[in-house]
Amino acid sequence: MSEEVLKIENLHVYYGSIHALKGISLKVEKGQIVTLIGANGAGKTTTLQAITNLVRKREGRVFLNGKDITHMPTHGIVNNGVALVPEGRRIFPNLTVYENLMMGAYARTDQDGLKSDLEWVLTLFPRLRERLKQLGGTLSGGEQQMLAVARGLMSKPKLLMLDEPSLGLAPLLVKEVFEIIQKIRQEGVTILLVEQNAFAALKIADYGYVLETGRIVLEDAGSSLLGNDNVRKAYLGIATE
């Protein structure tokens, strides 16, 4: 039987009088990559921020491994195994690569586990190993994105949420980032991926949700959405007969 890592029920979020999320429900099962696609302003980032209580919910509930985390403070949600890699990377530019990685692990007390996880992320991202003493702000855009993902992994998350990991990256780097996301999943980490590059996201996703102006208008297996005429026309720029 499949196990739900994340379950969202009827989520409503307002920014003042703007109704940003209009009753969203979705779930992410253990070991899956689930993607949320949609145009700019559809509510993708707001969904991730509502899960982690970075924005307030007017209505709805959020469950993590069956536990109600709707009103849990953000640090408590992190301690329960959720890591958010935010849009725009948000690394600490004046800290070294090593210090950035350790910031991801600040709540952990298991020193042995910490060492093996550091080794794991440096194996996933060999370029970071070469730059451990370098300041985060001196890295290239692609390297900063890798550092942001690696920092998220250092908290040993049960659920890794990625917000636009391919944004602003050259096509070759985009390919590399998506290959790494698949590797992370193979290591047993469950992933919720928010991504404007719908084609790349759906290619690797087990399941996908299409968000339009705060509502989920379509959901299906990633491969089915990839072949859906409406999705192809609206998000993949592919003309359909």
N, C-alpha and C positions, 0 to 999 in steps of 0.2 A: 504494500500500500504506500502511496506517495505521502510525503510529509511536507506540510506547509511551513516554510520559514517565515514568510511575510504574508499577512492578509490585511487588506484595507477594505473597509465597509462604508459606503455612502459618505465620502469625504467632501466637505464644503469648506472653502476658504474665501474670505473677502479681504480686499485691500480697500479700506474705506467703503465706498458704495459699489466698488467693482467686484462682481461675483467671479472670482478667478477659477475656482474649482467647483463644479456643479454636480456633486454626488458621485464621485469616482469610486469604483470598487475594482480591486484587482488582487491577484495572488501570485506568489513566487514559490515554487516548490524546490525542495532541497536538491542541490546539484545542478539546477537549471541556470541558463542565461535567459532572462526575460527582458525584452526591450520595450521602451515606451518611445514611440515616434510621433512626430507632429511638427507643424510649422512653428516659427518663432512666435512666442506669446501664447502658445496653446495651453500652457500650464505645466509643462514637463518639470522644470526646475522647482516650481512651487510644490509639486507632488513630493519630490525628494525632501524639500525643506519642511513640509508638513509632517512627513514620516518622522523626521528627527526633531520635531518641535522647534525648528528655527523660525517658523511662522505659526501663528495660532490658527487652530481649526475652529470653525463655528459649529460644526456638526460632524459626526462620523467617528469611527473607531479604527485603531491600528493594533494588530496583534503580531508579536514576534515569537515564533515557536510556541504558539498557543497562549502566550502571556499578553495581557492587555497593557500596552505601553502608551496608550492614547495621551495620558496626562503626565507621563514620566519626563523629568527634566532631560535636556539633551545629553549631559554627561552620563546620566544613568543609562540612556539608550546606547551610547558608545560602549559603556562597561558591560552591557548585555550582548554585545557582539555585532553592532552595526557600524560600518565605516563609510563615510561619504567623501568621495574625491570630487571637490567642487569644480564647477566650470571656471576656466581661467587659471587653473592650477593652484594659485594661492600658496605657493611654497614660501618659506621664510628666506628672503634674498640675502640677508646678512648672516645667516647661519651656514655652516658647511653642509655638504651632502650628508655626512654621517650624523650631524646634529639634527638635521631635518628628519632623518629616519628615526632617530631616537624620540623625537617629539611625537611621532606616530605611536610610540610604545609607552608613552608617559604613564599610563594607568596600570601597566603590567608589573608584576613582582616576581615572575618566574624567570630568573636569570638564565637558566640553562635553555629554556624554550626560546628565550630572546636571542641567544647566540645562534641557535640553529635556524631561527626565522630570518635573522640578518643574513646568514649564509645563503638561505633560500632566495631571498629577494635579490641578492647580489649575483646569484646564478641566473635568475630570470632577466636581470638588467646588468649585463657585464660592463656596460659603459659607466654605470654608477660606481662600480668597484674601482675603476681607473680614476674616478674623480672624488673619492671620499673626502679629501681634505679641501676640495674646491668650494668656494662660496656658491650657494644656490643661485644667486642672481647672475652669476657669470656663465651659467649653462645655456645651451641653445634651447629654443622653444620645445623641441622634441624631447630633449634630455630633462627639461623641467616637468614635462608631462609624465615621463617615466618615474621621476622622483615623487611626484604627487601620488601616483598609483602605488609605488613601493612604500611610501609613508603610510598610506591607508592600510596596506597589508601588514604592516608592523604591529597593528593593534590586534592582529589575529582574529579577523572578523568572521562571523558566521554568514553575514550578508555584506557584500561589497557593492556600494551604489556609486556608479560612475556617471558624472554629469558632463556630457559633450567631450569625451576624451580625445576626439579627433579634430576638434576645433582649431583652425589656424595652422594645421600641420601639412607638410608637403605629402603628396600621394604615396610615396614610398614609405614614409613614416607612419601614415595612416594604416597601411597594410601591416606594418610591424606591430603597431599598437593592438590591432584586432587579433593578430596571432598570439600576442601575449595574453590577451583577455581569455582566449580559448585555453591556453596553458594553465592559467590561474584556475579556471573551472575544472580542468583535469586533476588539479591538486585538491579538489573537494570544496572549493569556495563557491557559494551561491552568489549570482550576480544580477543586479537590476541595473540595466544600461539605458540611459537617456541619451539620444543621439539624433542629430540632424541628418547625418549621412545614413539615410534609411536603408539603402541598398546593402552597405557593409554590415549594418546592425542586424538586419533580417537574415542575412546569409549565415550568421553564426548563432542566432537566437533559436531556442527551443520554442518560445512562445512570444507573441508580440501584441501590444495594444496600440491602437491609433487614437491619438488625442486631438480633438478639435475644439477650440474655444472652451476649454474647461470640461469637456465631456468626452468619455470614451465612445467612439462611434463604430469601432470595429475591433474584434479580437480574434486571433486564430494562431495556429502553429506558424512559426517564422517562415517556413517554406511555402505555406499556403498564402500568406500575405504577400510574399514575394511574387507569386503568380496571379494575385488579384488585380483585375483590370483597373479598378478605381484607385487602388494604392499605387499601381505602376504609373498611372496618369498624374496623380496628385503629388506623389512624393519621390518617384524615381525618374521623373522626366521622360518616361517612355510613352510614346504615342501608341494607342491601341486601336485596333480595327473597329 
